[in-house]
Amino acid sequence: MKKLLLLVVTIFVILTTAWADDLDNQIQLKETQLQSLQWEFRYLQERVTTLQSQGQKLQTEIDALKKQKAESIKEKEKK
């Protein structure tokens, strides 16, 4: 009976140690995934900022061209 109990306890210790190692690996993997997502989020934020800036620049150019077109039409009407 003592041998069986010792065997069960030994198996339990081995399994819990393996399970703990597996949990450590899972934690490390999840932390790596989180860090990767944070880097990707920062990249996307920078990309959005760049796209907004480009959009504003294009809108300014569009407004200038529309103004130029309106002035051109007025000049043609005067002639």
C-alpha positions in Angstrom: 0.0 0.0 0.0 2.8 2.4 0.9 4.5 1.7 -2.5 1.3 2.4 -4.3 0.8 5.7 -2.4 4.5 6.6 -3.1 4.0 5.8 -6.8 0.9 7.9 -7.0 2.5 10.8 -5.2 5.6 10.6 -7.5 3.4 10.5 -10.6 1.4 13.5 -9.3 4.6 15.5 -8.7 5.9 14.7 -12.2 2.7 15.6 -13.8 2.2 18.8 -11.9 5.8 19.8 -12.8 5.2 19.1 -16.4 2.0 21.0 -16.3 3.7 24.0 -14.6 6.4 24.0 -17.3 3.6 23.9 -19.9 1.9 26.8 -18.3 5.2 28.8 -18.3 5.5 28.1 -22.0 1.9 29.2 -22.6 2.4 32.4 -20.6 5.6 33.1 -22.5 3.9 32.5 -25.8 1.0 34.7 -24.9 3.3 37.5 -23.8 5.2 37.3 -27.1 1.9 37.4 -29.0 0.8 40.4 -26.9 4.1 42.2 -27.6 3.7 41.5 -31.3 0.2 42.9 -31.4 1.4 46.0 -29.6 4.1 46.6 -32.2 1.6 46.0 -35.0 -0.8 48.4 -33.3 1.9 51.1 -33.1 2.8 50.5 -36.8 -0.9 50.9 -37.8 -1.2 54.1 -35.8 1.8 55.5 -37.6 0.3 54.4 -40.9 -3.0 56.1 -40.1 -1.3 59.3 -39.2 0.7 59.2 -42.5 -2.5 58.5 -44.5 -4.3 61.4 -42.8 -1.5 63.7 -43.6 -1.5 62.6 -47.2 -5.2 63.0 -47.4 -5.0 66.6 -46.0 -2.3 67.5 -48.5 -4.4 66.1 -51.4 -7.5 68.0 -50.2 -5.4 71.2 -50.1 -4.3 70.5 -53.7 -7.8 69.8 -54.8 -9.1 73.0 -53.3 -6.3 75.0 -55.0 -7.1 73.4 -58.4 -10.9 74.1 -57.9 -10.0 77.7 -57.1 -7.8 77.9 -60.2 -10.6 76.4 -62.4 -13.1 78.9 -61.0 -10.7 81.8 -61.8 -10.1 80.4 -65.3 -13.8 80.2 -65.9 -14.3 83.9 -64.7 -11.5 85.0 -67.0 -13.1 83.3 -70.0 -16.4 84.9 -69.3 -14.8 88.3 -69.2 -13.4 87.8 -72.7 
